[in-house]
């Protein structure tokens, strides 16, 4: 039997060859007529590899040494037993005519049946791991991994003293016997690896808990590197989070149909930005939008923010209990105070909300020295960075626990300060928005 495992494509290719009776993931049973023909052609002076290639075998699939080994074995069988010896597989068998398998006794059949039942009971006793399909909130069950099968087999053998049933259990569960023994042999290595995983997981779990279970692998990686000086691959972090059952709380995606409906540009204010969010320097493009949040006993508050699209820094914000125009006026005034003097080519980009299409707001924007740009109607992707911030804001701020407007205002200010100065971002060279702004200005 070969040490090479055939892929599904290779198995299909071998099965289509008429010179093959059957094939498994590691072995090929050749047709007796092909064996006889191969011996005759070999006697005429052909090379083993040439014979196999002429009969439709790909040496890259079966192996370059396979033809030579097969011809040698078939010739020895033919010399000892003649044509009859080539009619069946003789490897590992004794004298000619020996039955391929002996009839099992009633006691042996009963023991195998009991073993099978015990294994199935053990398998049903554990909950199969739910493996993600790539969609948020969607899970599906698949077959358990080979390592879990080996663990079940070992459990059954130890519990019921069934050492003689190893081969049968491996055959019944569809795993290789050699793989099972290799798994047994690697027990020490697995224990060392598990101990190392436990140590690494302590720090990951600490960060995960401190951030209210709302950070993923990339955020954890950046926090480890910047705050703890620990370098760890994000793939390893994902593996450990999956192994120890840490699942970040995520937002549900919006339906694409709603995002793609209206794309006609607003006539009074074109889309000058065209999603070119990243500029050469900060202070060129400001994004603004309004979101709502609840506090106290179902009371509603409205948050207006301005974000620098290049650095992702929240330049200013204003919280109000009403949606009156003063909400955006106050935000614009705070922006002028924070920036001081705008770049000659600076622009402010928003959606087509009634606040931003209002003539008085547009007039104030011009007076401030800013060019105004608007997203296409019904297309939130044109202001995606701002929408992304609001999504993270609602994930991280426990606004519903705030009993008063003053408390909510304090929570909002605290989160925005933390977002600007402490939240590392993968696309900002793993820096915080404030660090990245300093990096660009220095460069």
C-alpha positions as CSV (number, residue, x, y, z in Angstrom):
1,X,0.0,0.0,0.0
2,X,1.3,3.4,-1.0
3,X,2.1,6.2,1.5
4,X,0.6,8.7,-1.0
5,X,-3.1,9.6,-0.7
6,X,-4.9,10.1,-4.0
7,X,-7.0,13.3,-4.3
8,X,-10.6,13.2,-5.5
9,X,-9.5,14.3,-9.0
10,X,-6.8,11.5,-9.1
11,X,-9.3,8.9,-7.9
12,X,-11.8,9.9,-10.6
13,X,-9.0,9.7,-13.2
14,X,-8.0,6.2,-12.1
15,X,-11.6,5.0,-11.9
16,X,-12.1,5.9,-15.6
17,X,-9.2,3.7,-16.7
18,X,-10.5,0.3,-17.9
19,X,-7.4,-1.4,-16.6
20,X,-8.4,-0.6,-13.0
21,X,-10.9,-2.8,-11.1
22,X,-11.2,-0.5,-8.1
23,X,-9.2,2.2,-6.3
24,X,-9.1,3.6,-2.8
25,X,-7.4,6.6,-1.4
26,X,-4.1,4.7,-1.1
27,X,-4.2,1.6,-3.3
28,X,-5.1,0.5,-6.8
29,X,-6.4,-3.0,-7.8
30,X,-5.5,-3.7,-11.4
31,X,-7.5,-5.8,-13.9
32,X,-6.1,-9.4,-14.4
33,X,-6.1,-8.9,-18.2
34,X,-3.9,-5.9,-17.8
35,X,-1.5,-7.8,-15.5
36,X,-1.1,-10.6,-18.1
37,X,-0.7,-8.1,-21.0
38,X,1.9,-6.2,-19.0
39,X,4.0,-9.3,-18.3
40,X,3.9,-10.3,-22.0
41,X,4.9,-6.8,-23.1
42,X,7.7,-6.8,-20.5
43,X,9.1,-10.0,-22.0
44,X,9.2,-8.4,-25.4
45,X,11.6,-5.7,-24.0
46,X,9.3,-2.8,-23.0
47,X,10.1,-0.8,-19.9
48,X,7.5,-1.0,-17.0
49,X,6.9,2.8,-17.2
50,X,6.4,2.6,-20.9
51,X,3.8,-0.2,-20.5
52,X,1.8,1.7,-17.9
53,X,1.8,5.0,-19.9
54,X,0.6,3.2,-23.0
55,X,-2.3,1.8,-21.0
56,X,-3.4,5.3,-19.9
57,X,-1.7,5.7,-16.5
58,X,-0.2,9.0,-15.4
59,X,3.1,8.3,-13.7
60,X,2.8,11.6,-11.8
61,X,-0.4,10.2,-10.2
62,X,0.6,6.6,-9.4
63,X,4.3,7.3,-8.9
64,X,7.4,6.7,-11.0
65,X,8.4,3.5,-9.1
66,X,4.9,2.0,-9.1
67,X,5.2,0.2,-12.6
68,X,8.5,-1.4,-11.6
69,X,7.2,-2.7,-8.3
70,X,4.0,-4.0,-9.9
71,X,5.8,-5.8,-12.7
72,X,8.2,-7.5,-10.3
73,X,5.4,-8.7,-8.0
74,X,3.2,-9.9,-10.9
75,X,6.1,-11.8,-12.6
76,X,6.9,-13.6,-9.3
77,X,3.2,-14.5,-8.9
78,X,2.9,-15.7,-12.5
79,X,6.1,-17.8,-12.1
80,X,4.7,-19.5,-9.0
81,X,1.0,-19.9,-9.8
82,X,0.6,-19.2,-13.5
83,X,-2.4,-17.2,-15.0
84,X,-4.6,-18.3,-12.1
85,X,-2.4,-16.4,-9.6
86,X,-3.0,-13.2,-11.5
87,X,-6.8,-13.5,-11.2
88,X,-6.9,-12.2,-7.6
89,X,-4.8,-10.1,-5.3
90,X,-2.1,-12.3,-3.7
91,X,-0.3,-9.8,-1.5
92,X,-0.1,-11.0,2.1
93,X,-1.7,-14.4,1.2
94,X,-0.4,-17.9,1.6
95,X,-0.9,-20.9,-0.6
96,X,-3.1,-20.8,-3.7
97,X,-6.8,-21.1,-3.1
98,X,-6.7,-19.7,0.4
99,X,-10.0,-17.8,1.1
100,X,-9.8,-14.0,1.2
101,X,-11.6,-13.8,4.5
102,X,-12.7,-16.3,7.1
103,X,-16.3,-16.7,8.2
104,X,-16.8,-14.9,11.5
105,X,-18.2,-16.8,14.4
106,X,-21.4,-15.7,16.2
107,X,-19.4,-14.5,19.2
108,X,-17.1,-12.4,17.0
109,X,-20.1,-10.9,15.1
110,X,-21.8,-10.0,18.5
111,X,-18.6,-8.4,19.8
112,X,-18.3,-6.2,16.7
113,X,-21.9,-5.2,16.9
114,X,-21.5,-4.3,20.6
115,X,-18.4,-2.3,19.7
116,X,-20.2,-0.4,17.0
117,X,-23.1,0.4,19.3
118,X,-20.7,1.7,22.0
119,X,-18.9,3.9,19.6
120,X,-22.2,5.4,18.2
121,X,-23.4,6.1,21.8
122,X,-20.2,7.9,22.6
123,X,-20.4,9.9,19.4
124,X,-24.0,11.0,20.1
125,X,-23.0,11.8,23.6
126,X,-20.8,14.7,22.5
127,X,-22.1,17.8,20.8
128,X,-20.6,18.2,17.3
129,X,-18.8,21.4,16.8
130,X,-20.8,24.0,14.9
131,X,-18.6,25.4,12.2
132,X,-19.3,28.7,10.6
133,X,-20.4,29.1,7.0
134,X,-18.9,32.6,6.7
135,X,-22.2,34.3,7.3
136,X,-22.9,36.1,10.5
137,X,-25.3,34.2,12.8
138,X,-25.4,31.2,10.5
139,X,-24.0,27.8,11.6
140,X,-24.1,24.4,10.2
141,X,-22.9,21.0,11.5
142,X,-20.4,19.0,9.5
143,X,-18.7,15.7,10.2
144,X,-16.4,15.6,13.2
145,X,-12.7,15.9,12.5
146,X,-10.4,12.8,12.4
147,X,-8.7,13.9,15.6
148,X,-12.1,13.8,17.4
149,X,-12.7,10.3,15.9
150,X,-9.4,9.1,17.2
151,X,-10.2,10.5,20.7
152,X,-13.6,8.6,20.6
153,X,-11.9,5.4,19.6
154,X,-9.3,5.7,22.4
155,X,-12.1,6.4,24.9
156,X,-14.1,3.3,23.8
157,X,-11.0,1.1,23.9
158,X,-9.9,2.2,27.3
159,X,-13.4,2.2,28.9
160,X,-14.4,-1.3,27.6
161,X,-11.0,-2.9,27.2
162,X,-11.4,-3.5,23.4
163,X,-7.7,-3.5,22.3
164,X,-8.5,-6.1,19.7
165,X,-11.1,-3.9,18.1
166,X,-8.7,-1.1,16.9
167,X,-8.7,-2.2,13.3
168,X,-12.5,-2.7,13.2
169,X,-13.2,0.7,14.8
170,X,-10.9,2.5,12.4
171,X,-12.6,0.7,9.4
172,X,-16.1,1.4,10.8
173,X,-15.3,5.2,11.3
174,X,-13.5,5.6,8.0
175,X,-10.1,6.6,9.5
176,X,-6.8,5.0,8.9
177,X,-5.3,2.7,11.5
178,X,-1.8,4.2,11.0
179,X,-3.3,7.7,11.6
180,X,-4.8,6.5,14.9
181,X,-1.5,5.2,16.1
182,X,0.3,8.3,15.0
183,X,-2.3,10.3,17.0
184,X,-1.6,8.2,20.0
185,X,2.2,8.6,19.6
186,X,1.9,12.4,19.4
187,X,0.1,12.7,22.8
188,X,3.1,14.4,24.5
189,X,3.4,17.0,21.6
190,X,-0.3,17.7,21.8
191,X,-0.1,18.3,25.5
192,X,2.8,20.7,25.1
193,X,0.9,22.6,22.4
194,X,-2.2,22.7,24.5
195,X,-0.3,24.2,27.4
196,X,1.3,26.8,25.1
197,X,-2.2,27.6,23.8
198,X,-3.5,28.1,27.3
199,X,-0.7,30.6,28.1
200,X,-1.3,32.6,24.9
201,X,-5.0,32.5,25.5
202,X,-4.8,34.1,28.9
203,X,-3.7,37.5,27.4
204,X,-6.2,37.2,24.5
205,X,-9.1,36.5,26.9
206,X,-8.0,39.5,29.1
207,X,-8.1,41.9,26.1
208,X,-11.4,40.3,24.9
209,X,-13.0,40.8,28.3
210,X,-11.7,44.3,28.8
211,X,-13.3,45.3,25.4
212,X,-16.7,43.8,26.3
213,X,-16.3,40.9,23.9
214,X,-16.5,43.3,20.9
215,X,-13.0,42.9,19.4
216,X,-11.9,40.5,16.7
217,X,-8.6,38.9,15.8
218,X,-7.1,42.0,14.1
219,X,-7.9,44.3,16.9
220,X,-6.5,41.9,19.5
221,X,-3.3,41.5,17.4
222,X,-2.8,45.3,17.3
223,X,-3.5,45.7,21.0
224,X,-1.0,43.0,21.8
225,X,1.7,44.6,19.7
226,X,1.2,48.2,20.7
227,X,0.2,47.9,24.4
228,X,2.0,44.6,25.5
229,X,4.9,44.3,23.0
230,X,3.7,40.8,22.0
231,X,3.8,39.8,18.4
232,X,1.3,37.1,17.5
233,X,-0.1,36.1,14.0
234,X,-3.7,37.0,13.5
235,X,-4.4,33.5,12.1
236,X,-3.2,32.0,15.4
237,X,-5.4,34.4,17.3
238,X,-8.4,33.3,15.2
239,X,-7.5,29.6,15.8
240,X,-7.3,30.1,19.6
241,X,-10.5,32.1,19.7
242,X,-12.3,29.4,17.8
243,X,-10.7,26.7,20.0
244,X,-11.7,28.3,23.3
245,X,-15.1,29.6,22.1
246,X,-14.5,33.3,22.0
247,X,-16.9,34.9,19.5
248,X,-16.9,38.7,19.0
249,X,-20.3,40.4,19.0
250,X,-20.9,41.7,15.5
251,X,-23.5,43.8,13.7
252,X,-25.9,42.4,11.2
253,X,-25.1,43.4,7.6
254,X,-27.6,45.6,5.8
255,X,-29.4,44.1,2.7
256,X,-27.5,44.9,-0.5
257,X,-30.8,45.7,-2.3
258,X,-31.4,48.7,-0.1
259,X,-27.8,49.9,-0.7
260,X,-28.0,49.7,-4.4
261,X,-31.4,51.3,-5.1
262,X,-31.0,54.9,-5.9
263,X,-27.8,56.1,-7.4
264,X,-28.8,59.4,-9.1
265,X,-26.6,62.3,-8.0
266,X,-28.1,65.1,-6.1
267,X,-28.6,68.0,-8.5
268,X,-28.0,70.8,-6.1
269,X,-24.7,69.4,-4.8
270,X,-22.6,66.9,-6.8
271,X,-20.5,64.1,-5.4
272,X,-17.1,65.6,-5.7
273,X,-15.4,63.0,-3.4
274,X,-16.3,59.9,-5.5
275,X,-15.2,57.7,-2.6
276,X,-11.6,58.9,-2.7
277,X,-11.4,58.8,1.1
278,X,-7.7,58.5,1.5
279,X,-5.8,61.7,0.6
280,X,-2.1,62.6,0.8
281,X,-2.5,64.6,4.0
282,X,-5.0,65.1,6.8
283,X,-7.5,68.0,6.7
284,X,-8.5,67.7,3.0
285,X,-11.8,65.7,3.3
286,X,-14.2,65.8,6.3
287,X,-17.1,63.4,6.5
288,X,-20.2,64.2,8.5
289,X,-23.4,62.4,9.3
290,X,-26.0,62.0,12.1
291,X,-27.1,58.9,14.0
292,X,-29.5,58.3,16.8
293,X,-29.1,56.5,20.1
294,X,-31.4,55.6,23.1
295,X,-30.9,56.3,26.8
296,X,-32.9,56.3,30.0
297,X,-36.4,55.1,29.6
298,X,-36.5,54.9,25.8
299,X,-35.5,58.5,25.3
300,X,-33.8,59.4,22.0
301,X,-30.6,61.4,21.4
302,X,-29.0,62.5,18.2
303,X,-25.2,62.5,17.5
304,X,-23.6,64.5,14.8
305,X,-19.9,63.9,14.0
306,X,-17.2,65.1,11.6
307,X,-14.5,62.6,10.6
308,X,-11.2,63.1,8.8
309,X,-11.4,60.5,6.0
310,X,-7.6,60.2,5.7
311,X,-6.8,59.6,9.4
312,X,-10.2,58.3,10.5
313,X,-10.0,60.7,13.4
314,X,-13.3,62.2,14.8
315,X,-12.5,65.9,14.7
316,X,-15.6,67.0,16.5
317,X,-19.0,65.9,17.6
318,X,-22.3,67.3,19.0
319,X,-25.0,65.5,20.9
320,X,-28.6,66.8,21.1
321,X,-32.0,65.7,22.1
322,X,-33.6,67.2,19.0
323,X,-33.1,67.0,15.2
324,X,-33.4,70.7,14.7
325,X,-30.9,72.5,12.4
326,X,-28.9,73.7,15.4
327,X,-27.5,70.2,15.6
328,X,-25.5,70.6,12.4
329,X,-24.8,74.3,13.0
330,X,-23.2,73.6,16.3
331,X,-21.2,70.7,14.7
332,X,-19.9,73.1,11.9
333,X,-18.9,75.7,14.5
334,X,-17.0,73.2,16.6
335,X,-15.2,72.0,13.4
336,X,-14.1,75.6,12.6
337,X,-12.8,75.9,16.2
338,X,-10.9,72.6,16.1
339,X,-9.2,73.1,12.7
340,X,-8.7,76.9,12.8
341,X,-7.8,77.5,9.2
342,X,-9.0,75.1,6.5
343,X,-6.9,73.9,3.6
344,X,-7.9,75.8,0.4
345,X,-9.1,72.6,-1.3
346,X,-10.8,71.1,1.8
347,X,-14.3,69.7,1.4
348,X,-17.1,68.4,3.7
349,X,-19.0,65.4,2.5
350,X,-22.4,64.1,3.7
351,X,-25.5,62.3,2.6
352,X,-28.6,64.0,1.2
353,X,-30.3,64.5,4.5
354,X,-32.5,67.6,4.9
355,X,-29.9,69.2,7.3
356,X,-27.2,69.2,4.6
357,X,-29.4,70.2,1.7
358,X,-30.8,73.2,3.7
359,X,-29.8,76.5,2.0
360,X,-28.7,78.1,5.3
361,X,-26.4,75.2,6.1
362,X,-24.9,75.3,2.6
363,X,-24.4,79.0,3.0
364,X,-22.5,78.5,6.2
365,X,-20.3,75.9,4.6
366,X,-19.3,78.3,1.9
367,X,-18.6,81.0,4.5
368,X,-16.3,78.6,6.3
369,X,-14.3,78.2,3.1
370,X,-15.3,74.5,2.5
371,X,-16.5,72.9,-0.7
372,X,-19.6,70.8,-0.2
373,X,-20.0,67.3,-1.6
374,X,-22.9,64.8,-1.2
375,X,-23.4,61.0,-1.6
376,X,-25.6,59.7,-4.3
377,X,-29.2,59.2,-3.2
378,X,-29.7,56.0,-1.2
379,X,-26.1,55.0,-1.5
380,X,-24.5,54.6,1.9
381,X,-21.2,53.3,0.4
382,X,-20.4,56.9,-0.7
383,X,-20.0,57.8,3.0
384,X,-18.8,54.4,4.2
385,X,-16.1,55.4,6.8
386,X,-18.7,57.6,8.6
387,X,-21.2,54.7,8.6
388,X,-18.5,52.3,9.8
389,X,-17.7,54.6,12.8
390,X,-21.4,54.8,13.9
391,X,-21.6,51.0,13.7
392,X,-18.6,50.6,16.0
393,X,-19.9,53.3,18.2
394,X,-23.2,51.5,18.8
395,X,-21.3,48.2,19.4
396,X,-19.0,49.6,22.0
397,X,-21.0,52.2,23.9
398,X,-23.5,50.9,26.4
399,X,-25.9,53.8,25.8
400,X,-29.0,52.1,27.0
401,X,-27.6,51.9,30.6
402,X,-27.2,55.7,30.7
403,X,-30.0,57.1,32.9
404,X,-29.6,60.7,31.9
405,X,-28.6,62.8,29.0
406,X,-25.6,64.1,30.9
407,X,-24.4,60.6,31.5
408,X,-24.8,59.7,27.9
409,X,-22.9,62.8,26.9
410,X,-20.0,61.7,29.1
411,X,-20.0,58.2,27.7
412,X,-20.0,59.5,24.1
413,X,-17.1,61.9,24.8
414,X,-15.1,59.1,26.6
415,X,-15.6,56.7,23.7
416,X,-14.6,59.2,21.0
417,X,-11.4,60.1,23.0
418,X,-10.6,56.5,23.3
419,X,-11.3,55.8,19.6
420,X,-9.0,58.6,18.5
421,X,-6.1,57.8,20.9
422,X,-6.3,54.1,21.7
423,X,-8.1,52.2,19.0
424,X,-5.5,50.7,16.6
425,X,-6.6,50.3,13.1
426,X,-5.3,47.8,10.6
427,X,-5.5,50.1,7.6
428,X,-3.7,52.9,9.4
429,X,-0.4,50.9,9.6
430,X,-1.7,49.5,12.9
431,X,-1.7,53.0,14.5
432,X,-4.4,55.0,16.2
433,X,-6.0,57.9,14.2
434,X,-4.0,60.4,16.2
435,X,-0.7,58.5,15.8
436,X,-1.4,58.2,12.0
437,X,-2.1,61.9,11.7
438,X,1.2,62.7,13.4
439,X,2.9,60.1,11.1
440,X,1.5,61.8,8.0
441,X,2.4,65.3,9.1
442,X,6.0,64.2,9.9
443,X,6.4,62.5,6.6
